[in-house]
Each structure stands twice: as structure tokens, then as C-alpha cells.
Amino acid sequence: MLNFNIQIPTRIRFGRGKIEDLGKEILNYGDKVLLVYGGGSIKRSGLYDQVVQIFQDNGITHVELSGVQPNPRISSVRQGVKLCKKHEVHLVLAVGGGSTIDCAKIIAAGAGYDGDPWDFFTRKAKIKYALPVGTVLTLAATGSEMNPSAVISNDDTKQKLGTGSPVLIPRFSILDPEYSFTVPPTQTAAGTVDIMSHIFEQYFSPTPGTFIQERLAEAMLKTCIHFGPIAIAQPGNYEARANLMWTSSLALNGLLSAGKLTDWATHDIEHEISAIYDVTHGLGLAILIPYWMQYILDEQTAPRLAEYARNVWEIEESEDIIAAQAGIKKTAEFFKSMNLASSLSEIGVESKHLAEIAQRATAKRTLGAFKKLEYQDVLNILQTAYGVVAP
């Protein structure tokens, strides 16, 4: 295990009715809020009215930025920054899923920066200051409610890039599983895969001696496998939604990556796909992960992939390569059982863009840590994932 530092300062208010604490939380930082949200889902569910009533009851004034899209755009960030500066906002409140939260984080950073917030993603500027951010979570997926990272897309440059800073960690997050009851089956499935992918990127690591991190990761994976299908079949099942929501937060708050080298190759590849095609992140990952697993399987990686197969899927096979292959097959079958696509062609990706995606993914770096991937490796994975042959 490697040396590490960790601090997880987000105050979590988890469970039914915790929205009642929102006013008190906001007033710890001021009484002027930028409310950031996506489409009409929070209005249809009644959550929007609850939040606005809490503002009124606590003497909180607010301005709004609505219409934040999945794969949030830098254009939305720029609008939010203008609102923060014009109205001298004290806190940015995201009500929604990971896209809304990511957008809110970069708005909060941009509010204290004189340049263009896209500078944070091109490394022209570092994020050293941000307004306080709070969240009311409605979708279990990204873990952004409890971490320092954000991913934003730029339509003009066809880029989807990530950045991070400790000052972006939300000060508080309200996690009421009931707010995820109305999430449609496809989004629930994609969110479950998103959670699992975060775990995979940290679980499949070349760092030895991280027993506790691996057992935590396996428990989280088993939680997703158990409760994901239940949440799809029974959208109002509180325990299923609660377990997925808490796993989402724990999967990417630093616990699993502490003391380890982590991989993130599939994320880097998928970001290039969704930058061009604007696909749902979890859907793209569901396609790539099994093909990535199959491609990187060799004598060196087989023991960890076999450990995953045995401990998560309960595969009883002594030969590592065979056990690993069985685990990969189980993974692909699980994603398909949630009615997710299993090839890039199914989601509209065109073969003519595969080389470009591979080139962009590897333009500035070799991908991965568990298994290093160069341009040709990424292209091979994409070409295989483009077809319909099971991994």
C-alpha cells in the first residue's frame, strides 16, 4: 500500500425528509443562492416547489440556472458564472444528478476567476477558490456529491474534460433516496454501471497490499449487482434506492483509491465517445468495460480478474484465466440484463470515428495503470466493441 492523505469534509444528510435541513445548511454560508438544475424532472416531482418554499421560509433569495444537460456544457457554466457575479451569490446549490453537480462546481470556481472557466480544463488556470457548493441528489451514479471532481463538455471543440480541486468538494449533500424513485429504468441501469465503473477503475490496480480497499470494492460491486435490477423492477423500493445512492457516494470519495495507483482507461475512452456523440456516460461504459477486461486479460492481470470473478460472481474455478473469462462473461451478461447496449454500433457510433476517438484518448498520455494502453490498443478495443460479438 502506498502513502496517502485523505479528507472527506462533505456533511451528508441521508434519508427521508432530510430536505428539511436545507435552509439551515444554506444559512451557514449566506442567504443568496444560485439554484442549478436540469430539465423539468424536479418540477414534475414537486422537489422544485419544496426547495423554493424552503428559500422563502428562511429568508433566502435566489436566482436560477435551469436546463443543464447530461454531459453538462461549458456554455451553461458561463451563464451560471455571470449570474453569480451579477447577483453576488453566496452559495451554489445543485439539485439533480452528477451533471448538474459538476456544472455547479465549475460555476462556483468560475465565480472567483476573471478568465474563461474552460481554462480550468485546458490547464491554463488552476482552481484555487470556489464559492461553497451544496447538493440535493436525485440520481445515484457519479459520486460528485462527495468528491472534488467535475467533467464538462465543450461543443465548440468537441472535448469532454475533467478537472478537480479540494475547494470543489460540496460542503453538504442531502441524499434522500425517495428523490430517485422517478428515475427511469434506462437511467437507473446506466447509473448502476457508472457506480460499478468507478469501483472497477480503482479495484483493478497494480498496487499490492491493499486488502481492505479490495474487500470494500467487492462489497460495493455486489451491492450494485443485487440492488440495480431491483430498483429497475421496483422504482419505489426504498432500500434498493438507498443502497445504490450510498454506494454511489462511497465509490468515488477517495476511500477506494487511498494508497493505490488507479486506472481510468475506460473513462478516458468513453469521454471521447460522448464528446462526439453525447451518449449517456454509463451506457458508453457498459459497452466498453467487458471488452476492456477481455483485451487486457493476460498472465499478469489474470489473478486480479480471477479474484474479481470468485469474490463478486462466486465463480468456482481454480485456473485464473478460466475464472477471469467467466467473470468477464458474467459482467457483460449483467449489463445486458438491464437492457443496455452491448456494442458501439447500437448507440450510433460510426466506424469512421473510431481512429479519431483512439487518437484523442491517447494524444497526450498512455492510458491506464493496471494495463498500459497505447493508441493501437485503444483502437483494437473500440473496433471489437463496435461489433456485436460478445467479449
DRENTOR-255123 format. One line per field, with one value per residue (C-alpha): x, y, z; chain; residue in three letters; residue number from 0. Coordinates in nm, 2 decimals, padded with zeros to 4 digits. Example, Ala and Ser with C-alpha at 12.3 -4.5 7.8 and 13.67 -1.06 7.14 Angstrom:
2
u: 01.23, 01.37
v: -00.45, -00.11
w: 00.78, 00.71
chaine: A, A
residu: ALA, SER
num: 0, 1
END
This chain:
391
u: 00.00, 00.13, 00.13, -00.18, -00.36, -00.74, -01.00, -01.37, -01.53, -01.88, -02.16, -02.41, -02.77, -02.91, -03.27, -03.63, -03.72, -03.37, -03.46, -03.59, -03.23, -03.16, -03.24, -03.01, -02.73, -02.75, -02.76, -02.42, -02.28, -02.51, -02.86, -02.81, -02.82, -02.78, -03.01, -02.88, -03.09, -03.16, -03.49, -03.83, -03.80, -03.76, -04.07, -04.27, -04.17, -04.25, -03.89, -03.85, -04.15, -04.01, -03.68, -03.83, -04.06, -03.76, -03.59, -03.89, -03.93, -03.57, -03.54, -03.31, -03.31, -03.22, -03.16, -03.19, -02.99, -03.21, -03.16, -02.83, -02.79, -02.64, -02.28, -02.30, -02.18, -01.93, -02.19, -02.41, -02.12, -02.06, -02.42, -02.40, -02.08, -02.24, -02.54, -02.31, -02.12, -02.42, -02.62, -02.32, -02.42, -02.30, -02.36, -02.43, -02.69, -02.72, -03.05, -03.02, -02.77, -02.40, -02.42, -02.60, -02.35, -02.05, -02.18, -02.25, -01.89, -01.73, -01.97, -01.86, -01.49, -01.56, -01.73, -01.40, -01.20, -01.16, -01.09, -01.30, -01.38, -01.28, -00.92, -00.95, -00.98, -00.71, -00.47, -00.43, -00.55, -00.57, -00.88, -00.77, -01.10, -01.47, -01.79, -01.94, -02.14, -02.43, -02.63, -02.97, -02.91, -03.17, -02.97, -02.72, -02.44, -02.14, -02.05, -02.00, -02.19, -01.90, -01.58, -01.36, -01.40, -01.61, -01.64, -01.76, -01.81, -01.73, -01.95, -01.72, -01.41, -01.59, -01.40, -01.51, -01.26, -01.22, -01.07, -01.06, -00.97, -01.03, -01.22, -01.49, -01.59, -01.95, -01.99, -02.31, -02.52, -02.88, -02.93, -03.30, -03.34, -03.71, -03.60, -03.46, -03.79, -03.89, -03.56, -03.64, -03.52, -03.26, -03.11, -03.12, -02.93, -02.68, -02.63, -02.56, -02.30, -02.15, -02.11, -01.96, -01.72, -01.58, -01.52, -01.35, -01.11, -00.99, -01.01, -00.81, -00.48, -00.11, -00.06, -00.01, -00.11, -00.44, -00.66, -00.91, -00.97, -01.04, -01.29, -01.47, -01.48, -01.61, -01.89, -01.99, -01.99, -02.21, -02.45, -02.49, -02.54, -02.81, -02.99, -02.96, -03.22, -03.45, -03.45, -03.53, -03.82, -03.94, -03.87, -04.02, -03.82, -03.66, -03.39, -03.27, -03.26, -03.09, -02.82, -02.74, -02.73, -02.49, -02.27, -02.25, -02.11, -01.87, -01.74, -01.57, -01.50, -01.14, -01.18, -01.12, -00.83, -00.64, -00.29, -00.33, -00.25, -00.58, -00.66, -00.94, -00.87, -01.23, -01.34, -01.08, -01.20, -01.57, -01.52, -01.40, -01.70, -01.96, -01.78, -01.86, -02.19, -02.33, -02.42, -02.51, -02.18, -02.29, -02.42, -02.09, -01.91, -02.14, -02.03, -01.66, -01.59, -01.63, -01.42, -01.15, -01.15, -01.11, -00.84, -00.62, -00.65, -00.31, -00.10, -00.01, -00.37, -00.54, -00.50, -00.69, -00.96, -01.00, -01.02, -01.30, -01.48, -01.45, -01.53, -01.80, -01.96, -01.88, -01.71, -01.57, -01.27, -00.91, -00.75, -00.71, -00.76, -01.07, -01.21, -01.14, -01.31, -01.62, -01.62, -01.60, -01.89, -02.10, -02.02, -02.14, -02.45, -02.54, -02.52, -02.73, -02.99, -03.05, -03.14, -02.82, -02.65, -02.35, -02.19, -02.09, -02.28, -02.61, -02.58, -02.50, -02.12, -01.98, -01.68, -01.53, -01.47, -01.30, -00.95, -01.02, -01.15, -00.84, -00.61, -00.78, -00.78, -00.41, -00.29, -00.12, -00.06, -00.06, -00.38, -00.43, -00.22, -00.34, -00.26, -00.10, -00.28, -00.13, -00.32, -00.33, -00.46, -00.74, -00.83, -00.84, -01.08, -01.30, -01.31, -01.41, -01.67, -01.81, -01.93, -02.19, -01.96, -01.97, -01.65
v: 00.00, 00.35, 00.65, 00.87, 01.17, 01.18, 01.43, 01.39, 01.71, 01.68, 01.68, 01.41, 01.43, 01.09, 00.97, 01.05, 01.41, 01.54, 01.82, 01.99, 02.07, 02.26, 02.60, 02.56, 02.43, 02.72, 02.98, 02.86, 03.03, 03.32, 03.40, 03.44, 03.12, 03.02, 02.73, 02.50, 02.22, 02.03, 01.98, 01.95, 01.64, 01.83, 02.03, 01.73, 01.55, 01.85, 01.89, 02.23, 02.36, 02.22, 02.39, 02.73, 02.71, 02.64, 02.95, 03.16, 03.03, 03.10, 03.45, 03.31, 03.49, 03.30, 03.32, 03.02, 02.84, 02.57, 02.34, 02.18, 01.89, 01.54, 01.58, 01.94, 02.21, 02.49, 02.73, 02.65, 02.71, 03.05, 03.15, 03.05, 03.24, 03.56, 03.51, 03.46, 03.77, 03.99, 03.88, 03.84, 03.48, 03.32, 02.96, 02.74, 02.48, 02.19, 02.00, 01.69, 01.43, 01.43, 01.65, 01.93, 01.90, 01.91, 02.22, 02.38, 02.31, 02.48, 02.77, 02.81, 02.81, 03.05, 03.30, 03.39, 03.38, 03.66, 03.44, 03.18, 02.88, 02.65, 02.75, 02.51, 02.22, 02.32, 02.37, 02.74, 02.80, 02.61, 02.62, 02.78, 02.93, 02.84, 02.95, 02.70, 02.42, 02.23, 01.95, 01.78, 01.45, 01.29, 01.02, 00.76, 00.75, 00.98, 01.03, 01.40, 01.48, 01.38, 01.44, 01.72, 01.64, 01.77, 01.68, 01.93, 01.92, 02.19, 02.17, 02.41, 02.19, 01.86, 01.79, 01.64, 01.70, 01.67, 01.88, 01.89, 02.07, 02.03, 02.36, 02.19, 01.93, 02.01, 02.15, 01.95, 01.70, 01.59, 01.23, 01.13, 00.81, 00.89, 01.17, 00.89, 00.70, 00.87, 00.79, 00.59, 00.23, 00.31, 00.59, 00.37, 00.10, 00.35, 00.49, 00.15, 00.09, 00.43, 00.34, 00.00, 00.16, 00.39, 00.09, -00.11, 00.18, 00.17, -00.21, -00.31, -00.17, -00.28, -00.18, -00.47, -00.49, -00.32, -00.59, -00.36, -00.15, -00.46, -00.60, -00.27, -00.25, -00.61, -00.53, -00.23, -00.42, -00.69, -00.42, -00.28, -00.62, -00.70, -00.38, -00.24, -00.48, -00.44, -00.06, -00.11, -00.35, -00.17, 00.20, 00.29, 00.03, 00.25, 00.00, -00.06, 00.32, 00.39, 00.13, 00.24, 00.61, 00.55, 00.32, 00.59, 00.83, 00.59, 00.46, 00.79, 00.98, 00.87, 00.56, 00.30, 00.48, 00.56, 00.41, 00.28, 00.36, 00.37, 00.30, 00.52, 00.39, 00.31, 00.65, 00.83, 00.64, 00.69, 01.06, 01.09, 00.89, 01.11, 01.42, 01.34, 01.16, 01.29, 00.94, 00.87, 00.81, 00.49, 00.35, 00.40, 00.24, -00.06, -00.13, -00.07, -00.24, -00.60, -00.55, -00.37, -00.66, -00.92, -00.72, -00.67, -01.03, -01.20, -01.39, -01.07, -00.94, -01.28, -01.32, -00.99, -01.05, -01.41, -01.26, -01.04, -01.34, -01.55, -01.29, -01.09, -01.35, -01.66, -01.84, -02.17, -02.22, -02.28, -02.18, -01.80, -01.74, -01.95, -01.79, -01.44, -01.52, -01.64, -01.32, -01.11, -01.30, -01.25, -00.88, -00.85, -01.06, -00.84, -00.52, -00.68, -00.80, -00.43, -00.37, -00.18, -00.19, -00.42, -00.26, 00.09, 00.05, 00.01, 00.36, 00.53, 00.54, 00.54, 00.33, 00.63, 00.79, 00.51, 00.60, 00.96, 00.86, 00.64, 00.92, 01.18, 00.94, 00.88, 01.21, 01.33, 01.02, 00.64, 00.52, 00.30, 00.17, -00.19, -00.24, 00.03, 00.12, 00.29, 00.42, 00.08, -00.09, 00.16, 00.13, -00.25, -00.23, 00.02, -00.19, -00.50, -00.31, -00.17, -00.51, -00.74, -01.03, -01.09, -01.04
w: 00.00, -00.09, 00.14, 00.12, 00.25, 00.27, 00.39, 00.32, 00.46, 00.30, 00.56, 00.45, 00.55, 00.44, 00.44, 00.42, 00.49, 00.51, 00.28, 00.59, 00.68, 00.36, 00.49, 00.79, 00.58, 00.33, 00.60, 00.73, 00.42, 00.34, 00.21, -00.17, -00.37, -00.73, -00.79, -01.06, -01.21, -01.53, -01.72, -01.58, -01.36, -01.03, -01.11, -01.20, -00.88, -00.66, -00.54, -00.70, -00.51, -00.19, -00.24, -00.33, -00.03, 00.20, 00.05, 00.13, 00.48, 00.56, 00.40, 00.13, -00.21, -00.52, -00.89, -01.12, -01.39, -01.55, -01.85, -01.75, -01.99, -01.94, -02.03, -01.90, -02.13, -02.07, -02.21, -01.91, -01.68, -01.83, -01.78, -01.42, -01.36, -01.49, -01.26, -00.96, -01.03, -01.11, -00.80, -00.56, -00.48, -00.15, -00.24, -00.55, -00.49, -00.73, -00.73, -00.96, -01.06, -01.14, -01.45, -01.25, -00.96, -01.19, -01.36, -01.02, -00.91, -01.21, -01.18, -00.82, -00.93, -01.22, -00.99, -00.84, -01.17, -01.42, -01.72, -01.90, -01.69, -01.97, -01.87, -01.58, -01.82, -02.06, -01.76, -01.83, -01.48, -01.15, -00.93, -00.61, -00.50, -00.53, -00.38, -00.14, -00.32, -00.17, -00.34, -00.33, -00.51, -00.73, -00.92, -00.79, -01.04, -01.04, -00.68, -00.75, -00.43, -00.22, -00.42, -00.57, -00.94, -01.23, -01.60, -01.86, -02.24, -02.49, -02.80, -02.99, -02.96, -02.92, -02.60, -02.27, -02.00, -01.63, -01.35, -00.98, -00.66, -00.29, -00.29, -00.52, -00.26, -00.17, 00.18, 00.23, 00.04, 00.10, 00.00, 00.01, -00.18, -00.24, -00.48, -00.71, -00.73, -01.05, -01.23, -01.55, -01.59, -01.85, -01.64, -01.33, -01.52, -01.66, -01.32, -01.17, -01.43, -01.37, -01.00, -01.09, -01.33, -01.07, -00.85, -01.13, -01.21, -00.85, -00.79, -01.10, -00.98, -00.99, -00.63, -00.39, -00.03, -00.04, 00.11, 00.28, -00.03, -00.24, 00.01, 00.03, -00.35, -00.38, -00.13, -00.33, -00.66, -00.50, -00.38, -00.73, -00.88, -00.62, -00.60, -00.95, -01.10, -00.80, -00.85, -01.22, -01.15, -00.84, -00.88, -00.54, -00.35, -00.08, 00.03, -00.33, -00.40, -00.06, -00.11, -00.46, -00.36, -00.07, -00.28, -00.54, -00.28, -00.13, -00.46, -00.55, -00.24, -00.20, 00.02, -00.25, -00.42, -00.10, -00.12, -00.47, -00.84, -01.02, -01.39, -01.55, -01.91, -01.99, -01.86, -02.08, -02.38, -02.31, -02.26, -02.62, -02.74, -02.55, -02.65, -03.01, -02.98, -02.65, -02.52, -02.16, -01.98, -01.80, -02.13, -02.30, -02.01, -02.01, -02.37, -02.31, -01.98, -02.08, -02.40, -02.20, -01.95, -02.22, -02.41, -02.10, -01.98, -01.98, -01.73, -01.54, -01.50, -01.47, -01.09, -01.01, -01.27, -01.13, -00.78, -00.90, -01.06, -00.75, -00.48, -00.67, -00.90, -00.69, -00.98, -00.86, -01.08, -00.98, -01.31, -01.31, -01.68, -01.70, -01.38, -01.52, -01.85, -01.66, -01.46, -01.78, -01.93, -01.61, -01.63, -01.99, -01.92, -01.62, -01.82, -02.10, -01.84, -01.76, -02.13, -02.20, -02.54, -02.59, -02.90, -03.01, -03.33, -03.14, -02.99, -03.32, -03.31, -03.66, -03.76, -03.93, -03.59, -03.41, -03.51, -03.41, -03.07, -03.01, -03.12, -02.90, -02.60, -02.62, -02.76, -02.45, -02.25, -02.22, -02.07, -01.77, -01.48, -01.43, -01.80, -02.01, -02.34, -02.64, -02.95, -03.12, -02.80, -02.77, -03.14, -03.11, -02.81, -03.00, -03.31, -03.11, -02.92, -03.24, -03.34, -03.18, -03.08, -02.71, -02.52
chaine: A, A, A, A, A, A, A, A, A, A, A, A, A, A, A, A, A, A, A, A, A, A, A, A, A, A, A, A, A, A, A, A, A, A, A, A, A, A, A, A, A, A, A, A, A, A, A, A, A, A, A, A, A, A, A, A, A, A, A, A, A, A, A, A, A, A, A, A, A, A, A, A, A, A, A, A, A, A, A, A, A, A, A, A, A, A, A, A, A, A, A, A, A, A, A, A, A, A, A, A, A, A, A, A, A, A, A, A, A, A, A, A, A, A, A, A, A, A, A, A, A, A, A, A, A, A, A, A, A, A, A, A, A, A, A, A, A, A, A, A, A, A, A, A, A, A, A, A, A, A, A, A, A, A, A, A, A, A, A, A, A, A, A, A, A, A, A, A, A, A, A, A, A, A, A, A, A, A, A, A, A, A, A, A, A, A, A, A, A, A, A, A, A, A, A, A, A, A, A, A, A, A, A, A, A, A, A, A, A, A, A, A, A, A, A, A, A, A, A, A, A, A, A, A, A, A, A, A, A, A, A, A, A, A, A, A, A, A, A, A, A, A, A, A, A, A, A, A, A, A, A, A, A, A, A, A, A, A, A, A, A, A, A, A, A, A, A, A, A, A, A, A, A, A, A, A, A, A, A, A, A, A, A, A, A, A, A, A, A, A, A, A, A, A, A, A, A, A, A, A, A, A, A, A, A, A, A, A, A, A, A, A, A, A, A, A, A, A, A, A, A, A, A, A, A, A, A, A, A, A, A, A, A, A, A, A, A, A, A, A, A, A, A, A, A, A, A, A, A, A, A, A, A, A, A, A, A, A, A, A, A, A, A, A, A, A, A, A, A, A, A, A, A, A, A, A, A, A, A, A, A, A, A, A, A, A, A, A, A, A, A
residu: MET, LEU, ASN, PHE, ASN, ILE, GLN, ILE, PRO, THR, ARG, ILE, ARG, PHE, GLY, ARG, GLY, LYS, ILE, GLU, ASP, LEU, GLY, LYS, GLU, ILE, LEU, ASN, TYR, GLY, ASP, LYS, VAL, LEU, LEU, VAL, TYR, GLY, GLY, GLY, SER, ILE, LYS, ARG, SER, GLY, LEU, TYR, ASP, GLN, VAL, VAL, GLN, ILE, PHE, GLN, ASP, ASN, GLY, ILE, THR, HIS, VAL, GLU, LEU, SER, GLY, VAL, GLN, PRO, ASN, PRO, ARG, ILE, SER, SER, VAL, ARG, GLN, GLY, VAL, LYS, LEU, CYS, LYS, LYS, HIS, GLU, VAL, HIS, LEU, VAL, LEU, ALA, VAL, GLY, GLY, GLY, SER, THR, ILE, ASP, CYS, ALA, LYS, ILE, ILE, ALA, ALA, GLY, ALA, GLY, TYR, ASP, GLY, ASP, PRO, TRP, ASP, PHE, PHE, THR, ARG, LYS, ALA, LYS, ILE, LYS, TYR, ALA, LEU, PRO, VAL, GLY, THR, VAL, LEU, THR, LEU, ALA, ALA, THR, GLY, SER, GLU, MET, ASN, PRO, SER, ALA, VAL, ILE, SER, ASN, ASP, ASP, THR, LYS, GLN, LYS, LEU, GLY, THR, GLY, SER, PRO, VAL, LEU, ILE, PRO, ARG, PHE, SER, ILE, LEU, ASP, PRO, GLU, TYR, SER, PHE, THR, VAL, PRO, PRO, THR, GLN, THR, ALA, ALA, GLY, THR, VAL, ASP, ILE, MET, SER, HIS, ILE, PHE, GLU, GLN, TYR, PHE, SER, PRO, THR, PRO, GLY, THR, PHE, ILE, GLN, GLU, ARG, LEU, ALA, GLU, ALA, MET, LEU, LYS, THR, CYS, ILE, HIS, PHE, GLY, PRO, ILE, ALA, ILE, ALA, GLN, PRO, GLY, ASN, TYR, GLU, ALA, ARG, ALA, ASN, LEU, MET, TRP, THR, SER, SER, LEU, ALA, LEU, ASN, GLY, LEU, LEU, SER, ALA, GLY, LYS, LEU, THR, ASP, TRP, ALA, THR, HIS, ASP, ILE, GLU, HIS, GLU, ILE, SER, ALA, ILE, TYR, ASP, VAL, THR, HIS, GLY, LEU, GLY, LEU, ALA, ILE, LEU, ILE, PRO, TYR, TRP, MET, GLN, TYR, ILE, LEU, ASP, GLU, GLN, THR, ALA, PRO, ARG, LEU, ALA, GLU, TYR, ALA, ARG, ASN, VAL, TRP, GLU, ILE, GLU, GLU, SER, GLU, ASP, ILE, ILE, ALA, ALA, GLN, ALA, GLY, ILE, LYS, LYS, THR, ALA, GLU, PHE, PHE, LYS, SER, MET, ASN, LEU, ALA, SER, SER, LEU, SER, GLU, ILE, GLY, VAL, GLU, SER, LYS, HIS, LEU, ALA, GLU, ILE, ALA, GLN, ARG, ALA, THR, ALA, LYS, ARG, THR, LEU, GLY, ALA, PHE, LYS, LYS, LEU, GLU, TYR, GLN, ASP, VAL, LEU, ASN, ILE, LEU, GLN, THR, ALA, TYR, GLY, VAL, VAL, ALA, PRO
num: 0, 1, 2, 3, 4, 5, 6, 7, 8, 9, 10, 11, 12, 13, 14, 15, 16, 17, 18, 19, 20, 21, 22, 23, 24, 25, 26, 27, 28, 29, 30, 31, 32, 33, 34, 35, 36, 37, 38, 39, 40, 41, 42, 43, 44, 45, 46, 47, 48, 49, 50, 51, 52, 53, 54, 55, 56, 57, 58, 59, 60, 61, 62, 63, 64, 65, 66, 67, 68, 69, 70, 71, 72, 73, 74, 75, 76, 77, 78, 79, 80, 81, 82, 83, 84, 85, 86, 87, 88, 89, 90, 91, 92, 93, 94, 95, 96, 97, 98, 99, 100, 101, 102, 103, 104, 105, 106, 107, 108, 109, 110, 111, 112, 113, 114, 115, 116, 117, 118, 119, 120, 121, 122, 123, 124, 125, 126, 127, 128, 129, 130, 131, 132, 133, 134, 135, 136, 137, 138, 139, 140, 141, 142, 143, 144, 145, 146, 147, 148, 149, 150, 151, 152, 153, 154, 155, 156, 157, 158, 159, 160, 161, 162, 163, 164, 165, 166, 167, 168, 169, 170, 171, 172, 173, 174, 175, 176, 177, 178, 179, 180, 181, 182, 183, 184, 185, 186, 187, 188, 189, 190, 191, 192, 193, 194, 195, 196, 197, 198, 199, 200, 201, 202, 203, 204, 205, 206, 207, 208, 209, 210, 211, 212, 213, 214, 215, 216, 217, 218, 219, 220, 221, 222, 223, 224, 225, 226, 227, 228, 229, 230, 231, 232, 233, 234, 235, 236, 237, 238, 239, 240, 241, 242, 243, 244, 245, 246, 247, 248, 249, 250, 251, 252, 253, 254, 255, 256, 257, 258, 259, 260, 261, 262, 263, 264, 265, 266, 267, 268, 269, 270, 271, 272, 273, 274, 275, 276, 277, 278, 279, 280, 281, 282, 283, 284, 285, 286, 287, 288, 289, 290, 291, 292, 293, 294, 295, 296, 297, 298, 299, 300, 301, 302, 303, 304, 305, 306, 307, 308, 309, 310, 311, 312, 313, 314, 315, 316, 317, 318, 319, 320, 321, 322, 323, 324, 325, 326, 327, 328, 329, 330, 331, 332, 333, 334, 335, 336, 337, 338, 339, 340, 341, 342, 343, 344, 345, 346, 347, 348, 349, 350, 351, 352, 353, 354, 355, 356, 357, 358, 359, 360, 361, 362, 363, 364, 365, 366, 367, 368, 369, 370, 371, 372, 373, 374, 375, 376, 377, 378, 379, 380, 381, 382, 383, 384, 385, 386, 387, 388, 389, 390
END
